[in-house]
């Protein structure tokens, strides 16, 4: 996959007092790919993704969408540029139905006076469009009007992902989408991610599950100590090599091959 990155960042920095959450991080998401972002707990993955989705304002660095310099102050800013995020908590309203959740915060009003003056919602249109998106992504539910609280964990994940796919035009960011799911439901979510990729919408997948990463990702962004240490392909690098990059036992050479790092350097004693 080549071409100008759909979403990119250069030299992102975010500090909280003496703690550096992001230390000059770079990022590139190419058109139509699934890019996995992996790293240990505390590596700065969440802070990086929050900066890219508008939930965090970096102290320094640049973010670009299709090469255009952007400044995200809130997630709403990121949405305006077509960046949608599916967080681990899914941000769904359990008591409301599927269509209402698909349009949560973006409700459509009825045309004419009813919508403008009475602020009446266009439920027919929202339900029709929600059904179309679910069918297009092959997400199976009994009824578009059933409450989200009646859905399985995998179906709830599907609704959240469908909402992001419906409104995302540039990228969908997914934070640990299979973390709380069983084997069967996780497989369905991975298939859903593949269908989004087939629609031409690139996906950023944050995950600790290496088998899932190697099953679905086109490229793997390895994050360590607040910065990107390399980007590798599942086709050319093994799972053990990626784990070595995450822990700091290995590093990428100039030719893209991995090489061992001395223990003193790995722990910072050799600095």
N, C-alpha and C positions, 0 to 999 in steps of 0.2 A: 504494500500500500504506500503510495507516494502522494505528493502534492503538498500544498500549504496546510499547516495544521488548522483544524477547525477551532480548537481551543488550545492556547499555549500560555506559558508563564516563564518569565526570566528573572532570576535573582530575587525571588520572594523572601522577605524577612519579616518575622514577627517575634517580638520580645515581650515578656511579662516580667518586668524588673530585671533580675539577673538571669532569668530562665529564657533560653532561646528555643522557641517552639518550631520556627522555620528559619533555617540558616542559609540563605542564598539558594533556595530551591528552584530548579527548572522543571518544566513539564511540557509535554507535547501530546496532543490527541489528534490522530490522523482521521481523515474522512472515512466513514464506514467500517471502523474497526472496533473491536472490544479490547480495551487497554486495562489490564489488571494492575492495581496498585497494591503492593505487598510490603510488609515491614513489621518489625517487632512492635510490641506495645511500647508506646512512648517514642516511637521513631518520628512522629510528626505527621503521619498520614492524615489524621483527622483535621489538623490545622491547615494542611495544604488544601484539602477538599473544601473546607469551610471558606477559605479564601477564594477558591474557584467558583463557589456557589453563592458568594455574597454574604455569608453568615459571619465572616471575619474580615476586617479591613487590615491588610498588611502594612507594615511600617515602611517598607521599601519594595521595589521591584515593579514589574509590568505584567499585566494580563491582557491578552489579545484574543479577539474572536474573529476568525477569518482574516487575520492580519491587522484588524482595527484595534487600536489601543482603547481599552475600556476601563472604567473605574466603578467597581461594584461597592455600594455602601450598604445594601441590604439584599436579601434573597430576591426581592421584587425586581431590583435592578438586573440581576442575573436572568430572571425569567423573561424580562423584556428583550433580552438578547438570545432567547431560545434555550437557555440552560435550565434544565429541570433536575431536581434531586429527590431521590427516594431514601429517606432516613430509616434507621433501624426500627424506630417506633412507628413508622409508616404514616403518622399524622392523619389517621382516619377517625371519623366520628362513628362509633359503633352502632348507635341507635338509629342513624340515618341510613337510607337505602343506598344502593350502589351508584345510581345516577347522581344523587346529591353529593356523594363523596367524590365522584369524578369531577364535579364542578364546584367543589368546596372553595369558597373565596373568589370564584369566578362565575357565579350564577348568571344565567341568561334571563333577561326580562322579556316579557311579552311585548310584541310590537304595538305601537300606537299609544293611546292615552293610558290604557291599563298598565303598561310597563313604566311609562314616564311619570305619571301622577300617582297611580295606586301602587307602583313598585311591585306589581304582580310578576311572579316568575313563570317562565315558559317551560313547564315540566315536560310537556310533550316533546319539545325539541331536544331538551337535555337527555331525556331517556332514549330517544331515537339515536342521537349521536353517541351516547355511551354504549348502547347495544352494538352499533356499527364498529366501534373501536374494539370492543371485546371480541366480536366475531372475527375481525381482521387479525387479531393476535391469537385467536383460537383459545380464549379463556372461557372455560365452561362454568356457567352458573345457571340455576333454575330460573330465576327471574331477575330482571334489572331493578325491580322494586323491592327485593328482599333486603332486610337490614344487614349491614356488614357484620354485626355480631353473630349472625347465623352461619357465616362462612367459615371454612377451614382456614388454617394458617396459610396454606399455599394459595388459596383463593383470595385472601386478604392481600397477600403480597402481590398477586396478579392485578388486583384493582389499583393498588398504589402505583404499580409499574405502568399500567394502562393509562392512568391519569398523566403520568410523566410523558409517556409516548404521545399522548393526544395533543399536548401543548408544547412539548420540546421540539424545536426545529433545528437546533445545532448539536445538542448533546444531552444525554441522560446520565446522571451520576447515581450509582447505587452503592449504598453503604451496607455491607454484609447481608445481602438479600437472602442468603440460604442459611444463616446462622442458627435460627430457631426451628428449622424445618427437618422433617424426617427424610429418608433417602428418596422416596417416591416423589414427595412434593418438591424437594430440592431439584430433582431432575426436571420437573415441569418448569421451574423458574429458569433453569439454565436454557431450556428449549425456548422459553419466552424471550430471553436475552438474545438468543440466536435469531429469532424472528424479527426483533427490533433491528438487529444488524442488517438483516436481509432487506429491510425497508430503507436502508441507507443512512440510518441514524446512528452515529457512533456512541458507544457506551463506555463509561468509566466504572470499573468494578473493583470495589475495595473488599478484600477478602483475606481471611487467614487459612482458608481451606485450599491447600495446594492441589489436590486432585481436581477440584472444581476449576481452579485457575488454569491448569494445564488442559482441561477438557474444553474450555470455551474461549480463552484469550488468544488474540493474535500477537500481542506483545505484552511484556511484563515490565512495569516500572518498579524498580527496587528502591525503597526509601530507607535511609538509615541516618540517625543523628540529625534529623531536620533537613536533610537534603537528598537529592537523587544521586545514587551511586552507580546507576547504570540502567539500561533498558535492554532486555534480551528477548529472544523468541523461544517459545516452547519447542519449536522445530529444531533448534540448534543447541539448546542448553537443557540440562537435566534438572529434575526437581531438587536433587541434592546440591547442585551448583547454585540454584536460586536460594536455597536455605543457607548455604555458605556465604552468599553475598549479604543476606539479611543479617546474619550474626556477626559479620566482619571477618570470618575465617578465610574468605576468598575475596578477591577483587578482580575487576575487569582490566585486562591489559589493553594496550592501544589497538591490537588487532581483534579485540572483542572476545578473546579467549580468557578463561578464568585462571587465576594463579593464586597460590597460597600467600597468606599474610602472616608475618612473624607474630607470635603471641604478644610480645612487648608493644608492637605497633598497634595490634588489634585492641588492646586494652587501654591504649593511650600512654603507656609507660615510656614508650620510645620517643615521645614528642619533646 
